[in-house]
Every structure is written in structure tokens, then in C-alpha cells.
């Protein structure tokens, strides 16, 4: 998942992201290291937060633009 890359591009910490998404910082860390996978609802939250598609978030495409 491209979570770490997106987070660093925005210049925000894991703690800030976790607070903004009403999550635990450890959960964000686990997503970034790949030791835990986000469920569907969480993927939507993260994609909406960064304004990217879920496919981009999961590395299925290099195009971050969402088709609306």
C-alpha cells in the first residue's frame, strides 16, 4: 500500500493521520509495514483522505485520479 508515500508527500505524521481518521497510530504503522491489511471501509477512508483511488492506494495503478 502506498500509505507511507502519500503521508510523507503531505508532510504529516502517523499520529496526525491516525487522529484525522479516528484510528490508532499503531494501526497506521502496521498498514505501512504491511503487517496488517486495511478493511474495505478503512481503504475508503484513507483514499478519500488523500483524494486518490483505492486502486492507486493498493498499487494496482499508477494513476491516483479517482473516476467519479
N, C-alpha and C positions, 0 to 999 in steps of 0.2 A: 504494500500500500504506500502511496506517496504522501502520507500524512506528515512525516517529518520534513520532507522537502517543502511542502506547502506552508507548514507552520514557520519554518525558518525564513522563507521568502517574505512572509508577512511580519517577521521580526517579533513573534510572540512566543512566550514560554509555554511549556507544557502545563504549568499551573494556570496560566491565563486561559488557555484553550479549555482546560478541564472546567474551570469556573464558568466560562461562557456557555459551555454545553451541559452544565449541571452534571458533571462527571467527576470521577476521582483521578488525580494526577497519575497514580499507578496504572490505571486502565489505559490512559493515553500512552504511557511509556510501553506497556505491553503491546499495544497496537503498532507502535513504531518499530519495535524489535521483532514483531512477527510471532511472538509467543502466545498471542491471543487474537482472535478474529472478531471484528465487529459484527453485530447482527444487522439485519436489514434496516430497522428503524434508526440505528446509530449511523449507518452508512449514509442514510438520507440527511440526518442532522449535520454530519461532517461535510458532505457535498454541498449542502445549502449554505453552510457557514463560509466555505471558501468559494462559493459560486462556481463550482465545477461539476461535471457529470460524475456519476458513480463509476462509469467505465473508466474515466480518467483516474479517479481515485484508486481504483483497483489495478491500474496498469494495463487495461485492455485496449486503450487507445492513447495516443499522444496528443489528442485534441481535447483541451479542457473545456471547450464550449458546450453548454447544455443545449439540447434541442428542445425548444419549448413550443 
